[in-house]
């Protein structure tokens, strides 16, 4: 009994709790940066489409950057793998659509291409989900 009490008194101090994982914070930062870039690009496109001469950089960039960063940070809170794949498909589709639309039709085509590309990305995600479930029900 005395040995047990002696070991208890001489034991090491309790270990501190493990720090929280950095992955959620890094995902929020990643999506905030991506959303900021997308917001700036979209705001500048709308600015040029409307035909406003002044403020393309002094107004459109900060407004688009902040709104895009906030939306992106909120998207970074999503942890479901299916939803993350949907987000990436929509972002990739809208980026590709913007480039493809701008080549033949300029600024109007960029905005329409973003929308069309995002829709195609969403449809591709739905097909991936549908055919993935048919192949293995545990998806």
C-alpha positions as CSV (number, residue, x, y, z in Angstrom):
1,X,0.0,0.0,0.0
2,X,2.8,2.4,0.9
3,X,4.5,1.7,-2.5
4,X,1.3,2.6,-4.3
5,X,0.9,5.9,-2.5
6,X,4.5,6.7,-3.2
7,X,4.1,6.1,-6.9
8,X,1.0,8.2,-7.0
9,X,2.8,11.2,-5.4
10,X,5.8,10.9,-7.6
11,X,3.9,10.4,-10.9
12,X,4.4,12.9,-13.7
13,X,2.0,15.9,-14.1
14,X,-1.0,15.4,-16.3
15,X,-0.4,15.9,-20.0
16,X,-2.0,19.0,-21.5
17,X,-4.9,18.4,-23.9
18,X,-4.0,18.1,-27.6
19,X,-4.4,21.3,-29.6
20,X,-7.4,21.4,-31.9
21,X,-6.7,20.3,-35.4
22,X,-5.8,22.9,-37.9
23,X,-7.7,21.4,-40.8
24,X,-11.0,23.3,-40.3
25,X,-9.2,26.6,-40.0
26,X,-7.1,25.9,-43.0
27,X,-10.2,24.9,-45.0
28,X,-11.9,28.2,-44.1
29,X,-8.8,30.1,-45.1
30,X,-8.6,28.3,-48.4
31,X,-12.3,28.8,-49.3
32,X,-12.0,32.5,-48.2
33,X,-9.2,33.1,-50.6
34,X,-10.9,31.2,-53.4
35,X,-14.2,33.1,-52.7
36,X,-12.4,36.4,-52.6
37,X,-10.8,35.8,-56.0
38,X,-14.1,34.7,-57.4
39,X,-15.9,37.7,-55.9
40,X,-13.5,40.2,-57.3
41,X,-13.7,38.6,-60.7
42,X,-17.5,38.5,-60.7
43,X,-17.8,42.1,-59.4
44,X,-15.4,43.4,-62.0
45,X,-17.3,41.5,-64.7
46,X,-20.6,43.0,-63.6
47,X,-19.0,46.4,-63.4
48,X,-17.8,46.2,-67.0
49,X,-21.0,44.8,-68.2
50,X,-23.0,47.6,-66.7
51,X,-20.6,50.0,-68.3
52,X,-19.6,52.1,-65.3
53,X,-16.4,53.9,-66.1
54,X,-15.0,54.7,-62.7
55,X,-14.5,52.6,-59.6
56,X,-13.7,49.3,-61.2
57,X,-10.7,48.9,-59.0
58,X,-11.4,51.3,-56.1
59,X,-15.0,49.9,-55.5
60,X,-15.4,46.6,-57.2
61,X,-12.3,45.0,-55.9
62,X,-12.8,45.6,-52.2
63,X,-16.6,44.9,-52.3
64,X,-16.1,41.7,-54.3
65,X,-13.2,40.6,-52.2
66,X,-14.9,41.1,-48.9
67,X,-18.2,39.5,-50.0
68,X,-16.4,36.6,-51.7
69,X,-14.2,36.0,-48.6
70,X,-17.2,35.9,-46.3
71,X,-19.1,33.6,-48.5
72,X,-16.0,31.4,-49.0
73,X,-15.3,31.3,-45.2
74,X,-18.9,30.1,-44.7
75,X,-18.4,27.5,-47.3
76,X,-15.3,26.4,-45.5
77,X,-17.5,25.3,-42.6
78,X,-18.9,22.4,-44.7
79,X,-17.4,19.1,-43.7
80,X,-19.4,16.6,-45.7
81,X,-17.3,15.0,-48.4
82,X,-20.2,15.0,-50.9
83,X,-20.9,18.7,-50.4
84,X,-17.2,19.5,-50.8
85,X,-17.1,17.6,-54.1
86,X,-20.2,19.6,-55.2
87,X,-18.5,22.9,-54.3
88,X,-15.3,22.0,-56.2
89,X,-17.3,20.9,-59.2
90,X,-19.3,24.1,-59.3
91,X,-16.2,26.3,-58.8
92,X,-14.2,24.4,-61.5
93,X,-17.2,24.5,-63.9
94,X,-17.7,28.2,-63.4
95,X,-14.0,29.0,-63.9
96,X,-13.9,26.9,-67.1
97,X,-17.1,28.3,-68.3
98,X,-15.9,31.9,-67.7
99,X,-12.9,31.4,-69.9
100,X,-14.8,29.5,-72.6
101,X,-17.5,32.2,-72.7
102,X,-15.2,35.1,-72.7
103,X,-13.3,33.9,-75.8
104,X,-16.1,34.3,-78.3
105,X,-18.4,36.8,-76.5
106,X,-16.3,39.0,-74.3
107,X,-17.5,40.2,-70.9
108,X,-21.1,39.1,-71.4
109,X,-19.9,35.6,-72.3
110,X,-17.8,35.5,-69.2
111,X,-20.8,35.9,-66.9
112,X,-23.0,33.6,-68.9
113,X,-20.2,31.1,-69.1
114,X,-19.7,31.2,-65.3
115,X,-23.4,30.4,-64.8
116,X,-23.5,27.7,-67.4
117,X,-20.2,26.1,-66.2
118,X,-21.5,26.1,-62.6
119,X,-24.7,24.3,-63.7
120,X,-22.7,21.8,-65.7
121,X,-20.5,21.2,-62.7
122,X,-23.6,20.6,-60.5
123,X,-25.0,18.2,-63.1
124,X,-21.7,16.3,-63.2
125,X,-21.8,16.1,-59.4
126,X,-25.3,14.7,-59.5
127,X,-24.4,12.1,-62.1
128,X,-21.3,11.1,-60.1
129,X,-23.5,10.7,-57.0
130,X,-26.1,8.7,-58.9
131,X,-23.8,6.3,-60.6
132,X,-21.6,6.0,-57.5
133,X,-24.6,4.9,-55.5
134,X,-25.6,2.4,-58.1
135,X,-22.2,0.9,-58.0
136,X,-21.8,0.7,-54.2
137,X,-24.6,1.6,-51.8
138,X,-22.2,2.5,-49.0
139,X,-21.2,5.8,-50.7
